[in-house]
Amino acid sequence: MAVNPWQPPYDHHAAAAPGAGEPQTTYGITEEIEGDARLKNVVETAVGNWNTVLREVGAQGDLIKRGTQSWPSEPDAAAIQLSLGEVTNPFGLGGGLTTPDCGGPDGNVCKETVTFDRETIRDLDEDSGVHLVAHELGHALGLDHSKYPVADDEVMSQEGTMGVAPPTKPTQEEARAVLALYGGSAS
């Protein structure tokens, strides 16, 4: 097994839904994404790809579910909110940006807002769109960019794929890193 290149992970991640038994978190989409069948499909595919690989490494069910959970400041909100807007990424890369709103005893339990640049995501082919959403979901789930890319198929790599279709689902190593953050046991 490859060395986990995501250590240490971000110092924050989307909060797990309380009382859910198995670890899970929630996501929501704005009406603008909901009303665009292609973008909604891109989001659902990226979420489905994360959940599939998470189950492959030991999650008992879907870690990421559409819905809401209760917060001290808001009674009903998703832990990860996906939206469209104008994104000026400080690194000049990609078409998405993940920003946390953190609290909790250690300040690391967060609601994560993922904003995709409206024009960029609509201009991407389907695989590139799924890759972008899966990559930003990885950030919302607590992963940073891979520090030592060990494979071309890492969704969290900051490196481009140079003429190769971008990865649309996380590697098992990436999924194990997320599962560890949420208290699940990975195989």
C-alpha positions as CSV (number, residue, x, y, z in Angstrom):
1,M,0.0,0.0,0.0
2,A,1.3,3.5,-0.8
3,V,2.2,5.9,1.9
4,N,-0.7,8.2,2.7
5,P,0.3,11.4,0.9
6,W,-2.5,13.5,2.6
7,Q,-1.0,13.6,6.1
8,P,-1.6,15.9,7.8
9,P,-5.0,16.5,6.2
10,Y,-6.7,19.8,6.3
11,D,-7.3,21.0,9.8
12,H,-11.1,20.9,9.1
13,H,-13.7,18.8,7.4
14,A,-17.5,18.7,6.9
15,A,-19.2,17.7,10.1
16,A,-20.6,14.2,10.5
17,A,-24.3,14.0,11.0
18,P,-25.1,13.5,14.7
19,G,-26.7,10.2,15.7
20,A,-26.3,8.6,12.3
21,G,-24.7,5.4,13.6
22,E,-22.2,4.9,10.8
23,P,-20.3,8.1,9.9
24,Q,-22.0,10.2,7.3
25,T,-22.2,13.8,6.2
26,T,-24.8,15.7,4.2
27,Y,-24.6,17.8,1.0
28,G,-27.0,20.2,-0.6
29,I,-27.2,21.9,-4.0
30,T,-28.5,25.3,-4.9
31,E,-31.6,25.8,-7.0
32,E,-29.4,26.8,-9.9
33,I,-27.6,23.5,-9.9
34,E,-30.9,21.6,-9.2
35,G,-32.4,23.3,-12.3
36,D,-29.6,22.3,-14.6
37,A,-29.9,18.6,-15.4
38,R,-26.4,18.3,-16.7
39,L,-24.8,19.9,-13.7
40,K,-27.0,18.0,-11.3
41,N,-25.9,14.8,-12.9
42,V,-22.3,15.8,-12.7
43,V,-22.7,16.4,-8.9
44,E,-24.6,13.1,-8.3
45,T,-22.0,11.2,-10.3
46,A,-19.1,12.7,-8.3
47,V,-20.9,12.0,-5.0
48,G,-21.8,8.4,-6.2
49,N,-18.1,7.8,-7.1
50,W,-16.9,8.9,-3.7
51,N,-19.5,6.7,-2.0
52,T,-18.7,3.7,-4.2
53,V,-15.0,3.8,-3.3
54,L,-15.7,4.5,0.3
55,R,-17.8,1.3,0.5
56,E,-15.0,-0.6,-1.3
57,V,-12.6,0.3,1.6
58,G,-15.0,-0.5,4.4
59,A,-17.8,2.1,4.8
60,Q,-21.0,0.3,5.7
61,G,-23.1,2.6,3.6
62,D,-23.0,6.0,1.9
63,L,-20.8,8.5,3.8
64,I,-22.1,11.4,1.7
65,K,-25.9,11.8,1.6
66,R,-28.1,14.5,0.2
67,G,-30.0,16.2,3.0
68,T,-29.5,18.5,6.0
69,Q,-28.4,18.3,9.6
70,S,-28.9,20.5,12.7
71,W,-26.4,23.3,13.6
72,P,-26.2,25.6,16.6
73,S,-26.6,28.6,14.3
74,E,-29.0,27.0,11.7
75,P,-31.5,24.3,12.5
76,D,-31.4,22.8,9.1
77,A,-28.5,23.0,6.7
78,A,-26.2,20.7,4.7
79,A,-22.7,20.2,5.9
80,I,-21.5,20.6,2.4
81,Q,-23.3,23.2,0.2
82,L,-22.5,23.2,-3.5
83,S,-23.2,26.4,-5.4
84,L,-22.3,28.3,-8.5
85,G,-20.8,31.8,-8.6
86,E,-17.8,33.8,-9.8
87,V,-14.6,32.2,-8.5
88,T,-11.3,33.9,-8.5
89,N,-9.1,31.1,-7.1
90,P,-6.1,32.6,-5.3
91,F,-3.9,30.0,-6.9
92,G,-5.2,30.7,-10.4
93,L,-6.2,27.1,-10.8
94,G,-9.3,25.1,-11.6
95,G,-12.9,26.3,-11.4
96,G,-13.8,25.6,-7.7
97,L,-13.1,26.8,-4.3
98,T,-13.9,25.3,-0.9
99,T,-14.3,27.5,2.1
100,P,-15.0,26.3,5.7
101,D,-17.2,27.9,8.4
102,C,-15.8,26.1,11.4
103,G,-16.8,25.6,15.1
104,G,-17.0,22.8,17.5
105,P,-14.7,22.1,20.5
106,D,-11.6,22.0,18.3
107,G,-12.8,24.5,15.7
108,N,-12.5,21.7,13.1
109,V,-16.1,20.7,12.6
110,C,-17.4,22.7,9.7
111,K,-20.0,23.5,7.2
112,E,-18.2,23.6,3.9
113,T,-19.2,25.8,1.0
114,V,-18.0,24.7,-2.4
115,T,-18.4,27.3,-5.1
116,F,-17.8,26.4,-8.7
117,D,-17.2,29.1,-11.3
118,R,-20.4,29.2,-13.2
119,E,-18.8,29.6,-16.7
120,T,-15.9,27.2,-16.1
121,I,-18.0,24.3,-14.9
122,R,-20.5,24.7,-17.7
123,D,-17.7,24.7,-20.3
124,L,-16.1,21.5,-19.1
125,D,-16.8,18.1,-20.7
126,E,-18.6,15.6,-18.4
127,D,-15.5,13.8,-17.1
128,S,-13.7,17.1,-16.3
129,G,-16.8,18.4,-14.5
130,V,-17.1,15.2,-12.4
131,H,-13.3,15.4,-11.7
132,L,-13.7,19.1,-10.5
133,V,-16.7,18.2,-8.3
134,A,-15.0,15.1,-6.9
135,H,-11.8,17.1,-6.2
136,E,-13.6,19.9,-4.3
137,L,-15.7,17.3,-2.4
138,G,-12.3,15.8,-1.3
139,H,-11.4,19.2,0.1
140,A,-14.8,19.5,1.9
141,L,-14.3,16.0,3.3
142,G,-10.9,17.0,4.7
143,L,-8.2,16.2,2.2
144,D,-5.6,18.6,0.9
145,H,-3.9,18.2,-2.4
146,S,-1.7,15.1,-2.6
147,K,1.8,16.1,-1.5
148,Y,3.4,13.1,-3.2
149,P,1.3,12.0,-6.1
150,V,1.8,8.3,-6.5
151,A,-0.6,7.6,-9.3
152,D,-2.2,9.4,-12.3
153,D,-5.6,8.5,-11.0
154,E,-5.6,10.5,-7.8
155,V,-8.5,12.9,-7.7
156,M,-6.7,15.1,-5.1
157,S,-3.6,15.6,-7.3
158,Q,-2.9,19.2,-8.1
159,E,-1.1,18.0,-11.2
160,G,-2.9,18.2,-14.6
161,T,-3.5,15.0,-16.5
162,M,-1.9,16.3,-19.7
163,G,-4.1,14.9,-22.5
164,V,-5.4,12.0,-20.4
165,A,-9.0,11.9,-19.1
166,P,-9.0,13.3,-15.6
167,P,-9.8,10.9,-12.7
168,T,-13.5,11.0,-11.9
169,K,-13.4,8.9,-8.7
170,P,-11.0,8.9,-5.7
171,T,-8.4,6.2,-5.2
172,Q,-8.9,3.7,-2.4
173,E,-6.0,5.4,-0.5
174,E,-7.9,8.7,-0.8
175,A,-11.1,7.1,0.4
176,R,-9.2,5.4,3.4
177,A,-7.9,8.9,4.4
178,V,-11.5,10.3,4.4
179,L,-12.9,7.3,6.3
180,A,-10.2,7.7,8.9
181,L,-11.3,11.4,9.4
182,Y,-14.9,10.3,10.0
183,G,-14.1,7.6,12.5
184,G,-14.8,4.7,10.2
185,S,-12.6,1.7,9.9
186,A,-11.0,1.1,6.5
187,S,-10.0,-2.3,5.1
